[in-house]
Amino acid sequence: MQNMIDVPSSQASGITVPEIRYLITPNRSMDRRQATGLVLGVAGATFLVAGALALRYGAWPILPFAGLEVALLAYVVYRVQADCNNHEVVVLDELHLDVTRRVGGEVQSHRFNRHWVRVNLRQSRARNLPSRLQVGSHGKFVEIGACLTNDERASLANHLAARLAGAAAEENFRNSTGEPRQ
């Protein structure tokens, strides 16, 4: 969970329910410039050693394998950088919980009625496997936070559940007394 921004929403029925927005992104250990530098540095070192061996000992068959090694590294780094653009945006407002996911250039949006949303954190039965955090209602659930650690996922689940329960408690108090809570 990298960013959490609270944005106040309009007042409705005498109570203010802030809009809460979560931006969930994978860990980005290096940017494109650093990744390019890594590939070029490894390529330079690889071709330096392979070229020296080819010239000194006549081991020219090393060069195609060195090229294949560098090409494979470049492809893997490219795929990792492409996956760094994936993200999830979870927005909780007065009426809805909206989940927007961007995975591999494809955008998926899901909307749930706030009053029916359930937050399920399912622990894995097997040791060392990650938990799964799902939100949804009426049998339709969406997994969120797959790129988070188990602790971050649990924290997000607790925070979402508390915000959902807090709004429900506020509404119940207002309905029972006829006035907003001070």
C-alpha positions as CSV (number, residue, x, y, z in Angstrom):
1,M,0.0,0.0,0.0
2,Q,1.9,3.0,-1.2
3,N,-0.5,5.9,-1.0
4,M,-3.5,6.6,1.0
5,I,-5.2,9.9,0.3
6,D,-8.3,11.1,2.2
7,V,-10.4,13.5,0.2
8,P,-13.5,15.0,1.9
9,S,-16.7,14.4,0.0
10,S,-19.9,16.5,0.1
11,Q,-22.2,16.4,3.0
12,A,-25.2,14.1,2.6
13,S,-27.9,13.6,5.2
14,G,-26.0,15.7,7.8
15,I,-23.0,13.4,8.0
16,T,-19.7,13.7,6.2
17,V,-18.2,10.5,4.8
18,P,-14.7,11.2,3.4
19,E,-13.7,9.6,0.1
20,I,-10.8,7.3,0.7
21,R,-8.5,6.3,-2.1
22,Y,-5.9,3.6,-2.0
23,L,-3.2,3.2,-4.7
24,I,-1.7,-0.2,-4.7
25,T,1.5,-0.7,-6.8
26,P,4.2,-3.4,-6.9
27,N,7.6,-2.6,-5.5
28,R,9.6,-0.7,-8.1
29,S,13.3,-1.2,-7.2
30,M,14.6,0.6,-10.2
31,D,13.4,3.0,-12.9
32,R,13.8,2.6,-16.7
33,R,17.1,4.5,-16.7
34,Q,18.6,2.3,-14.0
35,A,17.4,-0.9,-15.7
36,T,19.0,0.2,-19.0
37,G,22.2,0.9,-17.2
38,L,22.1,-2.5,-15.6
39,V,21.6,-4.3,-18.9
40,L,24.3,-2.2,-20.6
41,G,26.7,-2.8,-17.8
42,V,26.2,-6.6,-17.7
43,A,26.4,-6.6,-21.6
44,G,29.7,-4.7,-21.5
45,A,31.2,-7.0,-18.9
46,T,29.9,-10.2,-20.6
47,F,31.2,-9.2,-24.1
48,L,34.5,-8.0,-22.6
49,V,35.2,-11.4,-21.0
50,A,33.8,-13.4,-24.0
51,G,35.8,-11.3,-26.4
52,A,39.0,-11.7,-24.4
53,L,38.5,-15.5,-24.3
54,A,37.7,-15.6,-28.0
55,L,40.8,-13.6,-28.9
56,R,43.2,-15.2,-26.5
57,Y,42.2,-18.9,-26.8
58,G,40.3,-18.9,-30.1
59,A,37.1,-19.8,-28.2
60,W,34.8,-17.9,-30.7
61,P,31.7,-20.2,-29.9
62,I,31.5,-18.3,-26.6
63,L,30.3,-15.1,-28.4
64,P,26.8,-16.4,-29.5
65,F,26.1,-17.7,-26.0
66,A,27.2,-14.4,-24.5
67,G,24.8,-12.7,-26.9
68,L,22.0,-15.1,-26.0
69,E,22.7,-14.5,-22.3
70,V,22.5,-10.7,-22.6
71,A,19.4,-10.9,-24.8
72,L,17.6,-13.1,-22.2
73,L,18.6,-10.7,-19.4
74,A,17.3,-7.7,-21.5
75,Y,14.0,-9.5,-22.1
76,V,13.5,-10.3,-18.4
77,V,14.3,-6.8,-17.3
78,Y,11.9,-5.5,-20.0
79,R,9.1,-7.8,-18.7
80,V,9.7,-6.7,-15.1
81,Q,9.6,-3.0,-16.1
82,A,6.4,-3.6,-18.0
83,D,4.8,-5.2,-14.9
84,C,5.8,-2.2,-12.8
85,N,3.0,-0.2,-14.6
86,N,0.4,-2.5,-13.1
87,H,-1.6,-1.0,-10.2
88,E,-4.9,-1.1,-8.4
89,V,-7.0,1.9,-7.2
90,V,-9.6,1.3,-4.5
91,V,-12.0,4.2,-3.8
92,L,-14.4,4.1,-0.9
93,D,-17.0,6.9,-1.0
94,E,-20.5,7.4,0.5
95,L,-22.3,4.9,-1.7
96,H,-19.8,2.7,-3.4
97,L,-16.5,0.8,-3.3
98,D,-14.8,1.0,-6.7
99,V,-11.9,-1.2,-7.6
100,T,-10.0,-0.4,-10.8
101,R,-7.1,-2.7,-11.8
102,R,-4.6,-2.2,-14.6
103,V,-2.8,-5.4,-15.5
104,G,-0.7,-5.6,-18.6
105,G,-2.4,-2.7,-20.3
106,E,-5.9,-4.0,-19.6
107,V,-8.1,-2.0,-17.3
108,Q,-10.8,-3.7,-15.2
109,S,-13.4,-1.8,-13.1
110,H,-15.7,-3.2,-10.4
111,R,-18.3,-1.3,-8.4
112,F,-19.9,-2.6,-5.2
113,N,-22.6,-1.0,-3.0
114,R,-20.8,0.2,0.1
115,H,-23.5,-1.1,2.5
116,W,-23.2,-4.7,1.2
117,V,-19.4,-4.9,0.8
118,R,-17.6,-7.7,2.6
119,V,-13.8,-7.8,3.2
120,N,-12.4,-11.3,3.2
121,L,-8.8,-12.0,4.2
122,R,-8.1,-15.7,3.5
123,Q,-5.0,-17.1,5.1
124,S,-3.3,-19.9,3.1
125,R,-3.5,-23.4,4.6
126,A,0.0,-24.1,3.4
127,R,3.0,-22.6,5.2
128,N,4.8,-19.7,3.4
129,L,2.1,-19.1,0.8
130,P,0.5,-15.6,0.7
131,S,-2.9,-14.7,2.0
132,R,-5.6,-13.5,-0.3
133,L,-7.6,-10.3,0.2
134,Q,-11.0,-10.1,-1.5
135,V,-13.7,-7.5,-1.5
136,G,-17.2,-7.8,-2.9
137,S,-20.8,-8.6,-2.4
138,H,-23.6,-10.8,-3.6
139,G,-21.2,-13.6,-4.6
140,K,-19.0,-11.4,-6.8
141,F,-15.5,-10.9,-5.2
142,V,-12.4,-9.3,-6.6
143,E,-8.9,-10.0,-5.3
144,I,-6.9,-6.9,-4.4
145,G,-3.4,-6.3,-3.0
146,A,-1.8,-9.4,-4.6
147,C,1.5,-7.5,-4.8
148,L,1.5,-6.6,-1.1
149,T,3.1,-8.6,1.7
150,N,0.9,-10.6,4.1
151,D,1.2,-7.9,6.8
152,E,0.4,-5.1,4.4
153,R,-2.6,-7.1,3.1
154,A,-3.8,-7.6,6.7
155,S,-3.4,-3.9,7.4
156,L,-5.4,-2.9,4.3
157,A,-8.1,-5.4,5.2
158,N,-8.4,-4.1,8.8
159,H,-8.4,-0.5,7.5
160,L,-11.1,-1.2,4.9
161,A,-13.3,-3.1,7.4
162,A,-13.0,-0.4,10.0
163,R,-13.9,2.3,7.5
164,L,-16.9,0.3,6.2
165,A,-18.0,-0.5,9.8
166,G,-17.5,3.1,10.9
167,A,-19.8,4.5,8.3
168,A,-22.4,1.9,9.1
169,A,-22.2,2.7,12.8
170,E,-22.5,6.4,12.1
171,E,-25.6,5.8,9.9
172,N,-27.2,3.6,12.6
173,F,-26.5,6.2,15.3
174,R,-28.0,8.9,13.1
175,N,-31.1,6.8,12.3
176,S,-31.7,5.9,15.9
177,T,-31.3,9.5,17.3
178,G,-32.2,11.6,14.3
179,E,-29.1,13.7,14.7
180,P,-25.5,13.4,13.5
181,R,-22.9,12.2,16.0
182,Q,-20.8,15.1,17.5
